[in-house]
């Protein structure tokens, strides 16, 4: 699935390789797909794209917004699209769901895996399109401050039941972060994906904010994650920590076997030791042979001091 690191990588490659190319023609591909979504008829796509020029590509979360000059924008990404630059007609895949053919006989193809889309909008329509999110600050932008992040948690009611996973990828969401990027972010922040977001302390929010920015920057610098592909059909260089093949392997931090579970329509991966889920925002500690639950809110020292000399129980 294309998330912020892959969208950023592909947009940069489009600007380096395709910007300025003349489009000889374009179409909705050669193989219908039940979960490939469009906003025009095949005839309209052909008419809009013919004799246009490939402009600059920008990023909006998991989306790639590529200008089709003079007055349209191609929106790709956010799903399971394989977006690939083909140097010649001989390199075209057997099946694809979108094609841009350039006058120098090179092409851009989009092959949908799972689901995906290829929307062509007038530039004046982009800001109001439901896929485009211009309200929330991108997580690597100056607007994604710690104060802003704290405000998302502060808006939660005391009885809000949403989990950290839902909070991060759905509502309110962090722009460009999906279930894939989420796993390493939460591992670095030491937060279990099933924990209630309302119970995440201010200290933990700061750790999560830092983990978001650090992890996404590492993924982008690596050219995307190693399970996803760039414009030249090459896998990214960022080696994931928490993903399908790591289940059962020792946690790089503590050696505890990494666990896998189905949750909210997808898999989650976590270290039960580094990312405790017991008592939601609590942790079981053994103090003087007793097991007690204490809040993880940065008050360990005070708690321990108050319990020194407490009577032992069998």
FENQUI-V936425 format. One record per pair of residues at least 24 apart in sequence whose C-alpha atoms are under 10 Angstrom apart, sorted by the first residue. I is the first residue (numbers start at 1). J is the second residue. D is the distance in Angstrom with one decimal. If there is no record, write none. Layout:
I J D
I J D
This chain:
1 62 9.0
1 77 8.2
1 78 6.9
1 79 5.2
1 80 4.5
1 81 7.1
1 82 8.9
1 113 8.6
1 114 8.9
1 115 9.3
1 116 9.3
1 178 8.3
1 179 9.0
1 180 7.6
1 181 9.8
1 227 9.0
1 228 7.2
1 229 9.6
2 61 9.6
2 62 6.0
2 63 8.0
2 64 9.6
2 76 9.4
2 77 5.7
2 78 5.2
2 79 5.7
2 80 6.3
2 81 7.1
2 82 8.6
2 83 9.7
2 116 9.7
2 176 8.7
2 177 9.5
2 178 8.6
2 180 9.0
2 181 9.9
2 224 9.2
2 225 9.6
2 228 7.4
2 229 8.8
2 230 9.8
3 60 10.0
3 61 7.0
3 62 4.3
3 63 7.7
3 77 7.7
3 78 6.2
3 79 8.1
3 80 9.6
3 175 9.1
3 176 5.3
3 177 6.0
3 178 6.3
3 179 9.0
3 180 7.8
3 181 7.4
3 216 9.8
3 224 8.8
3 225 9.5
3 228 9.5
4 59 7.9
4 60 8.0
4 61 5.2
4 62 4.6
4 63 7.6
4 64 9.3
4 77 9.4
4 78 8.7
4 138 9.2
4 139 9.3
4 140 10.0
4 175 7.8
4 176 4.4
4 177 6.4
4 178 8.5
4 181 8.6
4 216 7.7
4 217 9.9
4 219 8.9
4 220 8.1
4 224 8.5
5 59 9.9
5 61 8.9
5 62 7.9
5 176 8.1
5 177 8.9
5 181 8.6
5 215 9.8
5 216 6.5
5 217 7.9
5 218 8.8
5 219 5.7
5 220 4.7
5 221 8.4
5 222 8.7
5 223 7.1
5 224 5.0
5 225 7.4
5 228 9.7
5 236 9.2
5 238 9.7
6 59 10.0
6 61 9.9
6 62 7.6
6 63 9.3
6 64 9.4
6 77 8.8
6 78 9.7
6 176 9.7
6 219 8.4
6 220 7.3
6 222 9.8
6 223 7.0
6 224 4.8
6 225 7.3
6 228 7.3
6 229 7.5
6 230 6.8
6 231 9.3
6 235 9.9
6 236 8.0
7 57 9.9
7 58 8.8
7 59 6.4
7 60 8.3
7 61 7.5
7 62 5.5
7 63 6.0
7 64 5.7
7 65 9.4
7 76 8.7
7 77 6.7
7 78 8.2
7 176 8.6
7 220 9.2
7 223 9.8
7 224 8.4
7 230 8.7
7 231 9.9
8 57 9.3
8 58 7.8
8 59 6.1
8 60 8.9
8 61 8.6
8 62 8.2
8 63 8.7
8 64 7.7
8 176 9.9
8 219 9.9
8 220 7.0
8 221 9.9
8 223 8.4
8 224 8.3
8 230 9.8
9 59 9.5
9 64 9.8
9 219 9.5
9 220 6.7
9 221 8.7
9 222 9.0
9 223 5.6
9 224 6.5
9 229 9.4
9 230 6.7
9 231 8.1
9 236 8.9
10 57 8.8
10 58 9.6
10 59 9.3
10 64 7.8
10 77 9.6
10 83 8.1
10 84 9.1
10 223 8.6
10 224 9.0
10 229 8.8
10 230 5.7
10 231 5.4
10 232 8.9
11 56 8.3
11 57 5.2
11 58 6.0
11 59 6.8
11 63 9.2
11 64 6.2
11 65 8.0
11 66 7.7
11 76 10.0
11 230 9.5
11 231 8.6
12 56 9.1
12 57 7.3
12 58 8.1
12 59 9.2
12 64 9.9
12 223 9.9
12 231 9.4
13 57 9.0
13 85 9.5
13 230 8.2
13 231 6.5
13 232 8.6
14 54 8.9
14 55 9.0
14 56 7.7
14 57 6.6
14 58 9.5
14 64 9.7
14 66 8.3
14 84 10.0
14 85 8.7
14 108 9.6
14 231 7.5
15 54 9.0
15 55 7.7
15 56 5.8
15 57 6.1
15 58 8.8
15 66 8.9
16 56 9.3
16 57 9.8
17 85 8.8
17 231 9.5
18 53 9.4
18 54 6.5
18 55 8.0
18 56 8.7
18 57 9.5
18 85 8.7
18 102 9.1
18 106 9.4
18 107 9.3
18 108 8.9
19 53 7.9
19 54 5.1
19 55 5.1
19 56 5.9
19 57 8.1
19 66 9.1
19 67 9.0
19 68 9.6
20 52 9.7
20 53 6.0
20 54 5.2
20 55 5.9
20 56 8.3
20 68 9.8
20 69 9.2
21 52 8.7
21 53 5.8
21 54 5.4
21 55 8.1
21 101 9.8
21 102 6.5
21 103 7.5
21 104 8.1
21 106 9.4
22 49 10.0
22 50 9.0
22 51 6.5
22 52 6.0
22 53 4.6
22 54 6.4
22 55 9.6
22 68 9.8
22 69 9.6
22 100 9.9
22 101 8.7
22 102 5.6
22 103 5.8
22 104 8.1
23 49 6.9
23 50 6.1
23 51 5.2
23 52 5.2
23 53 5.7
23 54 6.9
23 68 8.9
23 69 9.9
23 100 6.7
23 101 5.9
23 102 4.3
23 103 6.0
23 104 9.0
23 105 9.7
23 106 9.6
23 107 9.0
24 49 8.0
24 50 5.6
24 51 5.4
24 52 7.6
24 53 9.1
24 100 7.8
24 101 5.6
24 102 4.9
24 103 5.1
24 104 8.7
24 105 8.7
24 106 9.9
24 107 9.7
25 49 5.8
25 50 4.4
25 51 6.7
25 52 8.3
25 99 8.2
25 100 6.1
25 101 5.4
25 102 7.0
25 103 8.5
25 107 9.7
26 50 6.5
26 51 9.4
26 52 9.8
26 98 7.6
26 99 5.3
26 100 4.4
26 101 5.9
26 102 8.7
26 107 9.3
26 108 9.3
26 109 9.7
27 97 8.3
27 98 5.9
27 99 5.4
27 100 6.9
27 101 8.8
27 109 9.9
28 96 8.3
28 97 5.5
28 98 4.4
28 99 6.4
28 100 9.2
28 109 9.8
28 110 9.3
28 118 8.3
29 95 7.6
29 96 5.2
29 97 4.0
29 98 4.2
29 99 5.7
29 100 9.2
29 109 8.1
29 110 8.2
29 111 8.6
30 93 9.9
30 94 8.3
30 95 6.1
30 96 5.9
30 97 6.3
30 98 7.8
30 99 8.7
31 94 8.7
31 95 5.5
31 96 5.9
31 97 6.0
31 98 9.0
31 111 9.3
32 95 8.9
32 96 8.3
32 97 6.7
32 98 9.9
32 112 10.0
33 95 9.8
33 96 9.0
33 97 7.1
33 111 9.4
33 112 7.6
33 113 9.4
33 114 9.4
33 115 8.5
33 116 9.4
34 112 9.8
34 114 9.3
34 115 8.2
34 116 9.9
35 112 7.9
35 113 8.7
35 114 6.9
35 115 4.7
35 116 6.5
35 117 8.1
36 79 9.8
36 80 9.8
36 81 9.2
36 97 7.0
36 98 9.3
36 110 10.0
36 111 9.0
36 112 6.5
36 113 9.0
36 114 8.6
36 115 5.8
36 116 5.1
36 117 5.3
36 118 7.8
37 97 9.3
37 112 9.6
37 115 8.0
37 116 6.3
37 117 4.5
37 118 6.5
37 119 7.6
38 97 9.8
38 98 9.6
38 116 9.2
38 117 6.0
38 118 5.7
38 119 5.4
38 120 8.0
39 117 9.0
39 118 8.0
39 119 5.7
39 120 7.0
39 121 8.2
40 118 9.7
40 119 7.9
40 120 7.7
40 121 9.3
44 120 9.9
45 98 9.8
45 119 9.4
45 120 7.8
46 100 9.7
48 72 8.3
48 120 8.4
48 121 9.8
48 122 10.0
49 74 9.7
49 100 8.0
49 101 9.5
49 120 8.9
50 100 9.2
50 101 9.2
50 102 9.6
51 102 9.0
51 103 9.0
52 102 9.5
53 102 9.0
54 100 9.6
54 102 9.1
59 132 10.0
59 138 9.5
59 176 9.4
60 131 9.4
60 132 6.8
60 133 6.9
60 134 7.7
60 137 9.7
60 138 7.7
60 175 7.8
60 176 7.5
61 131 10.0
61 132 8.4
61 133 7.7
61 134 9.4
61 136 9.5
61 137 9.3
61 138 6.6
61 139 8.6
61 174 8.5
61 175 4.8
61 176 3.7
61 177 7.5
61 178 9.8
62 131 9.8
62 132 9.5
62 175 7.5
62 176 4.5
62 177 7.5
62 178 8.5
63 131 8.3
63 132 7.7
63 133 9.5
63 175 9.9
63 176 7.9
64 132 10.0
65 119 9.7
65 120 9.6
65 121 10.0
65 123 10.0
65 126 8.9
65 132 9.3
66 120 9.4
67 120 9.5
67 121 9.6
67 122 9.6
67 123 8.1
68 120 8.5
68 121 9.3
68 122 9.2
68 123 9.0
69 123 9.4
70 122 9.6
70 123 9.1
71 121 8.6
71 122 5.9
71 123 5.7
71 124 8.3
72 120 6.6
72 121 5.5
72 122 4.3
72 123 5.0
72 124 8.4
72 125 9.0
72 126 9.0
73 119 8.1
73 120 5.6
73 121 5.3
73 122 6.1
73 123 5.7
73 124 9.3
73 125 9.0
73 126 7.5
74 118 6.9
74 119 5.7
74 120 4.6
74 121 6.6
74 122 8.9
74 123 9.3
74 126 9.6
75 117 7.8
75 118 5.8
75 119 5.1
75 120 6.3
75 121 7.8
75 126 8.9
75 131 9.0
75 132 9.0
76 110 8.6
76 116 8.0
76 117 6.3
76 118 5.3
76 119 7.0
76 120 9.1
77 110 9.6
77 116 7.1
77 117 7.2
77 118 8.1
78 115 9.3
78 116 7.2
78 117 8.3
78 131 8.8
78 176 8.2
78 177 10.0
78 178 9.0
79 112 8.1
79 113 8.1
79 114 7.7
79 115 5.8
79 116 4.7
79 117 7.4
80 110 9.8
80 111 8.4
80 112 5.9
80 113 4.8
80 114 5.6
80 115 5.5
80 116 5.6
80 117 8.9
80 228 9.5
81 109 9.6
81 110 6.1
81 111 5.6
81 112 4.5
81 113 5.8
81 114 8.1
81 115 7.2
81 116 5.5
81 117 7.6
81 118 9.2
81 228 10.0
81 229 9.7
82 109 7.9
82 110 5.5
82 111 5.0
82 112 6.2
82 113 7.2
82 116 9.1
82 228 8.6
82 229 7.2
82 230 8.2
82 231 8.3
82 233 8.0
83 108 7.1
83 109 5.9
83 110 4.6
83 111 6.7
83 112 8.7
83 229 8.1
83 230 7.3
83 231 5.8
83 232 8.4
83 233 7.8
84 108 5.7
84 109 5.4
84 110 6.5
84 111 8.3
84 229 8.6
84 230 7.2
84 231 4.6
84 232 5.7
84 233 5.9
84 234 9.4
85 109 6.5
85 110 9.1
85 230 9.2
85 231 5.6
85 232 5.8
85 233 7.8
86 231 9.0
86 232 7.8
86 233 9.4
87 232 9.5
108 231 8.7
109 231 9.6
133 175 7.9
133 176 9.9
134 175 9.6
135 175 9.7
136 172 9.0
136 173 8.8
136 174 7.9
136 175 6.8
137 174 8.4
137 175 7.3
138 174 7.6
138 175 5.6
138 176 7.6
138 177 9.8
139 174 6.7
139 175 6.5
139 176 7.9
139 177 8.8
139 209 8.8
139 212 7.3
139 213 6.5
139 216 8.3
139 217 9.8
140 175 9.7
140 212 8.5
140 213 6.0
140 214 9.1
140 216 7.8
140 217 7.7
141 213 9.3
144 174 9.5
144 209 8.9
144 213 9.2
145 209 8.4
146 205 8.3
146 206 6.8
146 207 9.9
146 208 9.7
146 209 6.6
146 210 8.6
147 206 9.4
147 209 10.0
148 209 10.0
149 174 9.3
149 205 7.6
149 206 8.4
149 208 9.3
149 209 7.0
150 201 9.7
150 202 7.3
150 205 6.8
150 206 8.1
150 209 9.0
152 197 9.9
152 198 10.0
153 197 7.2
153 198 6.6
153 199 9.1
153 200 8.1
153 201 9.2
153 202 8.9
153 205 8.3
154 198 8.2
154 202 9.7
155 198 9.2
156 197 8.2
156 198 6.2
156 199 9.8
157 198 7.4
158 198 6.6
158 199 8.7
159 196 9.8
159 198 8.0
160 196 7.9
160 197 8.0
160 198 6.5
160 199 9.5
161 195 9.3
161 196 6.2
161 197 7.7
161 198 7.7
161 199 9.8
162 194 8.8
162 195 8.4
162 196 5.8
162 197 6.3
162 198 7.8
163 192 9.2
163 193 6.8
163 194 5.3
163 195 5.3
163 196 4.3
163 197 5.2
163 198 8.2
163 199 9.4
163 200 10.0
163 264 9.6
163 280 9.9
164 191 8.2
164 192 7.6
164 193 5.3
164 194 6.2
164 195 5.7
164 196 5.8
164 197 4.7
164 198 8.5
164 199 9.3
164 200 8.4
165 191 9.8
165 192 8.5
165 193 4.9
165 194 6.6
165 195 8.1
165 196 8.8
165 197 8.3
165 263 9.0
165 264 8.3
165 268 9.0
166 193 8.4
166 194 8.7
166 195 9.9
166 196 9.3
166 197 8.5
166 263 9.9
166 264 7.8
167 193 9.6
167 196 8.9
167 197 6.6
167 198 9.5
168 193 9.3
168 197 9.0
168 212 9.9
174 212 8.9
176 216 9.5
177 212 8.8
177 216 8.6
179 264 9.8
179 265 9.8
179 266 7.5
179 267 8.1
179 268 7.9
180 225 9.0
180 227 9.6
180 240 9.2
180 242 8.8
180 243 7.7
180 266 9.6
180 267 9.2
180 268 9.0
180 269 10.0
181 212 8.9
181 215 8.1
181 216 7.6
181 219 8.6
181 225 8.5
181 240 8.7
181 242 9.2
181 243 9.6
182 211 9.9
182 212 8.4
182 215 9.3
182 216 9.6
182 242 9.1
182 268 8.9
182 269 9.7
183 240 8.8
183 241 8.0
183 242 5.6
183 243 7.2
183 267 9.4
183 268 6.8
183 269 6.3
183 270 7.4
184 211 8.5
184 212 9.0
184 215 7.2
184 216 9.5
184 240 7.0
184 241 6.1
184 242 5.6
184 243 8.4
184 269 8.7
184 270 8.8
185 209 9.2
185 210 9.1
185 211 5.4
185 212 5.6
185 213 8.8
185 214 8.4
185 215 6.0
185 216 8.2
185 241 9.8
185 242 9.2
186 211 7.4
186 212 8.3
186 215 9.7
186 242 9.4
186 269 9.5
186 270 8.2
186 275 8.0
187 211 8.6
187 241 8.5
187 242 7.6
187 251 9.7
187 253 9.6
187 269 8.7
187 270 6.6
187 271 7.4
187 274 7.4
187 275 6.8
188 212 8.7
188 214 9.2
188 215 8.1
188 241 9.8
188 253 9.6
188 274 9.0
188 275 9.2
189 274 9.1
189 275 8.3
190 270 9.1
190 271 8.6
190 272 9.6
190 273 9.1
190 274 5.5
190 275 4.7
190 276 7.9
191 270 8.8
191 271 9.4
191 272 9.7
191 274 7.8
191 275 4.9
191 276 7.1
191 277 8.2
191 281 9.2
192 268 9.3
192 269 9.1
192 270 6.8
192 271 8.2
192 272 7.9
192 273 9.9
192 274 8.5
192 275 4.7
192 276 6.1
192 277 5.8
192 278 9.6
192 280 8.5
192 281 9.3
193 263 8.9
193 268 7.2
193 269 8.5
193 270 7.9
193 275 8.4
193 276 9.7
193 277 8.4
194 263 8.1
194 264 9.5
194 268 9.0
194 275 9.9
194 276 9.7
194 277 7.1
194 280 7.9
195 275 9.5
195 276 8.9
195 277 6.4
195 278 9.1
195 279 9.0
195 280 5.2
195 281 6.8
195 282 9.9
196 277 9.8
196 280 6.7
196 281 7.6
197 280 9.7
197 281 9.3
198 281 9.4
199 280 7.8
199 281 5.9
199 282 9.3
199 295 9.6
199 296 9.3
199 297 9.4
200 280 9.4
200 281 7.0
200 296 8.7
200 297 8.3
201 281 8.6
201 295 9.5
201 296 7.6
201 297 5.7
201 298 8.4
202 297 7.9
202 298 9.2
203 296 9.4
203 297 7.1
203 298 7.2
204 296 8.8
204 297 8.0
204 298 9.0
241 269 9.2
241 270 9.7
242 268 8.3
242 269 5.5
242 270 6.8
242 271 8.9
243 267 8.6
243 268 7.9
243 269 6.2
243 270 9.1
244 268 8.9
244 269 7.7
246 270 9.7
247 271 9.6
287 312 9.2
288 312 6.6
288 313 8.8
289 313 7.8
289 314 8.1
290 314 8.0
